[in-house]
Amino acid sequence: MNLTSGWTEELLTDAVKMLIWLGVGFFMIFHTKKDQFEVERPFQLNLKFKPLYVTLAAILVYMLASAFIQRHSISVVASFKPTMLLQDFLIVGLCEETVFRGYLLNRLRKIVPTEQSALIIQAVLFALIHLPKYLTTYPALSLITIMGQLVTVAILGYLFGWLFLKSRSLWPSIIVHSVWDLLIVLLIGG
């Protein structure tokens, strides 16, 4: 039992998720001809992109305000466990951005006629992969809550995609996605 709980369980889960998501993402990226992508080198570092910092500031203010409105305080939620840091801060953002923006949006941008169409398609697909999580939550979420969550995730997917296309780098979307997920588990408890 000790081998499959706490940090060991978290590390094993994260290793499997990284192997599958990053493995698939890297395979698709590196087995697609570069001329079929909008951004040929998606992992090139671009931290000089000013909208990254504006977006980070905006989500920090939003999360602090949301935490204060919902719980009347700004503190780490009782449900937070340090083992959540790896998956909710590092792994999810890196994996999902590699697949959805590094490959899917990058490829869609060359297939569909407009940037807006590509952004919307990948944002909707990004929201839909989160649907099983909302449908299997216990206690069950209401339909209005599920719809609200899907709209929020679609908007975030659009934002992450916009950051990727405008910066021509995955790193701004990875950073914003990771910070969003971290603040959710730290301050909101979702």
C-alpha positions as CSV (number, residue, x, y, z in Angstrom):
1,M,0.0,0.0,0.0
2,N,2.8,2.4,0.7
3,L,4.2,2.1,-2.8
4,T,1.0,3.4,-4.3
5,S,0.1,6.4,-2.1
6,G,1.3,9.9,-1.5
7,W,4.3,11.1,-3.5
8,T,5.0,7.7,-5.0
9,E,1.4,7.5,-6.5
10,E,1.7,11.1,-7.7
11,L,5.1,10.5,-9.4
12,L,3.8,7.3,-11.0
13,T,0.7,9.0,-12.3
14,D,2.6,11.9,-13.6
15,A,5.2,9.7,-15.3
16,V,2.4,7.8,-17.1
17,K,0.6,11.0,-18.1
18,M,3.8,12.6,-19.4
19,L,4.7,9.4,-21.3
20,I,1.3,9.3,-23.0
21,W,0.6,13.0,-23.5
22,L,4.1,14.2,-24.3
23,G,4.9,11.0,-26.2
24,V,1.9,11.5,-28.5
25,G,2.5,15.2,-28.7
26,F,6.2,14.9,-29.6
27,F,5.5,12.1,-32.0
28,M,2.9,14.2,-33.9
29,I,5.0,17.3,-33.8
30,F,8.2,15.7,-34.9
31,H,6.6,13.4,-37.5
32,T,4.8,16.3,-39.3
33,K,6.5,18.2,-42.0
34,K,7.5,21.7,-40.8
35,D,5.8,23.3,-43.8
36,Q,2.5,21.9,-42.5
37,F,2.8,24.0,-39.3
38,E,2.2,27.7,-38.7
39,V,5.0,27.9,-36.1
40,E,7.9,25.7,-37.2
41,R,9.7,25.7,-33.9
42,P,7.0,25.7,-31.2
43,F,9.4,25.0,-28.3
44,Q,11.6,28.0,-29.0
45,L,11.7,30.1,-25.8
46,N,10.0,33.6,-26.0
47,L,9.8,35.2,-22.6
48,K,9.9,38.8,-24.0
49,F,6.3,38.5,-25.1
50,K,4.7,41.3,-23.0
51,P,1.1,39.9,-23.2
52,L,2.4,36.9,-21.2
53,Y,3.0,39.2,-18.2
54,V,-0.3,41.1,-18.6
55,T,-2.2,37.8,-18.8
56,L,-0.4,36.5,-15.7
57,A,-1.3,39.6,-13.7
58,A,-4.9,39.5,-14.9
59,I,-5.4,35.8,-13.8
60,L,-3.7,36.5,-10.5
61,V,-6.1,39.4,-9.8
62,Y,-9.0,37.3,-11.0
63,M,-8.1,34.3,-8.8
64,L,-7.5,36.4,-5.7
65,A,-10.8,38.1,-6.2
66,S,-12.6,34.8,-6.8
67,A,-11.1,33.3,-3.7
68,F,-12.1,36.3,-1.6
69,I,-15.7,36.3,-3.0
70,Q,-16.2,32.6,-2.6
71,R,-14.5,32.0,0.8
72,H,-14.2,35.5,2.2
73,S,-10.5,35.1,2.6
74,I,-7.4,34.7,0.5
75,S,-5.6,31.6,1.7
76,V,-4.6,28.1,0.6
77,V,-7.7,25.9,0.6
78,A,-7.8,23.0,3.1
79,S,-8.2,20.4,0.3
80,F,-4.7,21.3,-1.1
81,K,-2.1,18.7,-0.8
82,P,1.6,19.3,-1.8
83,T,1.4,16.2,-4.0
84,M,-0.9,18.2,-6.3
85,L,2.0,20.5,-7.3
86,L,3.5,18.3,-9.9
87,Q,0.4,17.4,-11.7
88,D,-1.6,20.5,-11.3
89,F,1.3,23.0,-11.8
90,L,3.9,21.4,-14.1
91,I,2.6,18.3,-15.8
92,V,-0.9,19.3,-17.1
93,G,0.1,22.6,-18.7
94,L,3.2,21.2,-20.4
95,C,1.3,18.1,-21.7
96,E,-1.9,19.7,-22.8
97,E,-0.2,22.7,-24.4
98,T,2.1,20.4,-26.4
99,V,-0.8,18.4,-27.8
100,F,-3.4,21.2,-28.2
101,R,-1.4,24.2,-29.2
102,G,2.0,22.7,-30.3
103,Y,0.4,20.2,-32.6
104,L,-3.4,20.7,-33.1
105,L,-3.6,24.4,-33.3
106,N,-0.3,24.6,-35.2
107,R,-1.6,22.1,-37.8
108,L,-5.2,23.6,-37.9
109,R,-3.8,27.0,-38.7
110,K,-2.5,25.6,-42.0
111,I,-5.7,23.7,-42.8
112,V,-8.5,26.1,-41.9
113,P,-8.9,29.5,-43.7
114,T,-8.7,31.9,-40.8
115,E,-6.8,32.2,-37.5
116,Q,-10.1,32.7,-35.7
117,S,-11.5,29.5,-37.0
118,A,-8.5,27.5,-35.9
119,L,-8.6,29.2,-32.5
120,I,-12.3,28.4,-32.0
121,I,-12.0,24.8,-33.2
122,Q,-9.1,23.9,-30.9
123,A,-10.7,25.8,-28.0
124,V,-13.9,23.7,-28.3
125,L,-12.0,20.5,-28.6
126,F,-9.9,21.5,-25.6
127,A,-13.1,22.1,-23.6
128,L,-14.6,18.8,-24.7
129,I,-11.6,16.7,-23.4
130,H,-12.5,18.1,-19.9
131,L,-16.1,16.9,-20.2
132,P,-15.4,13.4,-18.7
133,K,-13.9,15.0,-15.6
134,Y,-17.1,17.1,-15.0
135,L,-19.4,14.2,-15.7
136,T,-17.6,11.9,-13.3
137,T,-17.2,14.3,-10.4
138,Y,-18.7,13.2,-7.1
139,P,-21.0,14.6,-6.0
140,A,-22.5,15.2,-9.4
141,L,-22.3,18.7,-10.8
142,S,-25.4,20.4,-12.1
143,L,-25.9,20.9,-15.8
144,I,-25.4,24.7,-15.4
145,T,-22.1,24.1,-13.5
146,I,-20.9,21.8,-16.2
147,M,-21.8,24.2,-19.0
148,G,-20.1,27.1,-17.1
149,Q,-17.0,25.0,-16.7
150,L,-16.9,24.1,-20.4
151,V,-17.3,27.7,-21.4
152,T,-14.5,28.7,-19.0
153,V,-12.2,26.0,-20.4
154,A,-13.1,27.0,-24.0
155,I,-12.2,30.6,-23.3
156,L,-9.0,29.5,-21.6
157,G,-8.2,27.3,-24.6
158,Y,-8.7,30.3,-26.9
159,L,-6.5,32.4,-24.7
160,F,-3.7,29.8,-24.6
161,G,-4.0,29.4,-28.4
162,W,-3.8,33.2,-28.9
163,L,-0.7,33.4,-26.7
164,F,0.9,30.6,-28.7
165,L,0.2,32.0,-32.2
166,K,1.1,35.6,-31.3
167,S,4.3,34.7,-29.4
168,R,5.2,31.9,-31.8
169,S,6.3,29.9,-28.8
170,L,4.6,27.3,-26.6
171,W,6.2,28.7,-23.4
172,P,3.8,31.6,-22.8
173,S,0.8,29.3,-23.0
174,I,2.5,26.6,-20.9
175,I,3.3,29.2,-18.2
176,V,-0.2,30.8,-18.1
177,H,-1.9,27.4,-18.2
178,S,0.3,26.1,-15.4
179,V,-0.2,29.2,-13.2
180,W,-4.0,29.0,-13.8
181,D,-4.1,25.4,-12.7
182,L,-1.9,26.0,-9.7
183,L,-4.0,29.0,-8.5
184,I,-7.2,26.9,-9.0
185,V,-6.0,24.1,-6.7
186,L,-4.4,26.5,-4.2
187,L,-7.0,29.2,-3.9
188,I,-10.3,27.8,-5.2
189,G,-10.0,24.1,-4.5
190,G,-11.1,22.8,-7.9
